[in-house]
Amino acid sequence: MAPRQAKAQTERPNITKPARSEVSSLSILCDIYVEYKQNTPRKLKLIDAYLAYILITGIFQFVYCCLVGTFPFNAFLAGFISTVASFILAVCLRMHTNPGNKNVFPSFMPERAFGDFIFAHLVLHLAVFNFMG
């Protein structure tokens, strides 16, 4: 019986452990943050902060609607549409002012993009105020 046990121990499959060079998702996120912090212009960081603010506002409005209710439905709808449209307009502004997109928008100046952003916001908020009643 003793030789069988020794043979069984030697026939075990060789299981390899994962290499230590595998990177965790936390270190990937840290690398992305460091790269973003170093290579992103300050104007784009400001637009990104505005995008984060608008996103959080929209999420807060939606959660409030789910928890409390939609009694003044026009007010909720106008506010939520306003946050979604503001987010979309800010993404367009970010795309037009990004220096990496100069070849995509060759004739678009960042100042013109900002003017278009302001004008679109004025039209948007006139429509939102009109919808609220």
C-alpha positions in Angstrom: 0.0 0.0 0.0 2.8 2.4 0.7 4.0 2.6 -2.9 0.5 3.5 -4.2 0.3 6.6 -1.9 3.7 7.8 -3.1 2.6 7.3 -6.7 -0.7 9.2 -6.2 1.2 12.1 -4.7 3.5 12.4 -7.7 0.7 12.3 -10.2 -1.0 15.4 -9.0 -1.5 18.0 -11.7 0.8 20.9 -11.6 -1.3 24.0 -10.7 0.4 27.2 -11.5 -0.3 30.3 -9.4 -1.1 33.6 -11.2 1.9 35.7 -11.9 2.7 38.6 -9.7 2.9 40.9 -12.7 -0.9 40.8 -13.0 -2.3 44.3 -12.2 -5.3 44.8 -10.0 -8.1 47.1 -11.1 -7.3 49.5 -8.3 -3.8 50.1 -9.7 -5.2 50.5 -13.2 -7.6 53.2 -11.9 -4.8 54.9 -10.1 -2.7 54.9 -13.3 -5.6 56.4 -15.3 -6.1 59.1 -12.6 -2.4 60.0 -12.6 -2.3 60.1 -16.4 -5.4 62.2 -16.5 -4.0 64.6 -13.9 -0.7 65.0 -15.8 -1.9 65.2 -19.4 -5.3 66.9 -19.3 -5.5 70.6 -19.8 -7.0 72.7 -17.0 -9.9 73.8 -19.2 -10.9 70.2 -19.8 -10.7 69.4 -16.1 -13.1 72.3 -15.4 -15.5 71.0 -18.0 -15.2 67.5 -16.5 -16.0 68.8 -13.1 -19.1 70.5 -14.5 -20.0 67.2 -16.2 -19.7 65.4 -12.8 -21.8 68.0 -11.1 -24.6 67.7 -13.8 -24.4 63.9 -13.6 -24.8 63.9 -9.8 -27.7 66.4 -10.1 -29.5 64.2 -12.6 -29.0 61.1 -10.4 -30.2 63.0 -7.3 -33.4 64.2 -9.2 -34.1 60.7 -10.4 -33.7 59.1 -7.0 -35.8 61.8 -5.4 -38.5 61.1 -8.0 -38.4 57.4 -7.2 -38.5 57.9 -3.5 -40.9 60.8 -3.0 -43.0 60.8 -6.2 -43.6 63.0 -9.2 -46.4 65.2 -7.9 -45.5 68.3 -10.0 -44.6 66.1 -13.0 -43.9 69.0 -15.3 -41.3 70.4 -12.8 -39.6 67.0 -12.5 -39.6 66.4 -16.2 -38.3 69.9 -17.0 -35.6 69.6 -14.4 -34.5 66.2 -15.5 -34.6 67.1 -19.2 -32.5 70.2 -18.3 -29.8 68.1 -16.6 -29.7 65.6 -19.5 -29.5 68.4 -22.1 -26.9 70.3 -20.1 -24.8 67.2 -19.9 -25.0 66.7 -23.7 -24.1 70.3 -24.4 -21.2 70.1 -22.0 -19.9 66.9 -23.7 -20.1 68.7 -27.1 -18.2 71.6 -25.6 -15.5 69.2 -24.3 -15.2 67.6 -27.7 -14.8 70.9 -29.4 -12.3 72.4 -26.9 -10.1 69.2 -26.6 -6.7 69.9 -28.3 -6.6 66.3 -29.3 -9.6 66.8 -31.6 -8.1 69.6 -33.7 -8.0 67.4 -36.7 -11.6 66.5 -36.3 -12.8 70.1 -35.9 -10.2 72.1 -37.9 -12.3 75.2 -38.4 -13.8 75.3 -34.9 -12.3 77.7 -32.4 -12.7 77.0 -28.7 -14.2 80.5 -28.2 -16.8 79.8 -30.8 -17.6 76.5 -29.2 -18.1 78.3 -25.8 -20.3 80.9 -27.5 -22.4 78.1 -29.0 -22.6 76.4 -25.6 -23.9 79.6 -23.9 -26.4 80.3 -26.7 -27.7 76.7 -26.6 -28.0 76.9 -22.8 -30.1 80.1 -23.2 -32.4 78.4 -25.6 -32.6 75.3 -23.5 -33.5 77.2 -20.3 -36.1 79.3 -22.1 -37.7 76.0 -23.2 -37.4 74.5 -19.7 -39.0 77.6 -18.0 -41.8 77.6 -20.6 -42.4 73.9 -20.0 -42.6 74.3 -16.2 -45.5 76.6 -16.7 
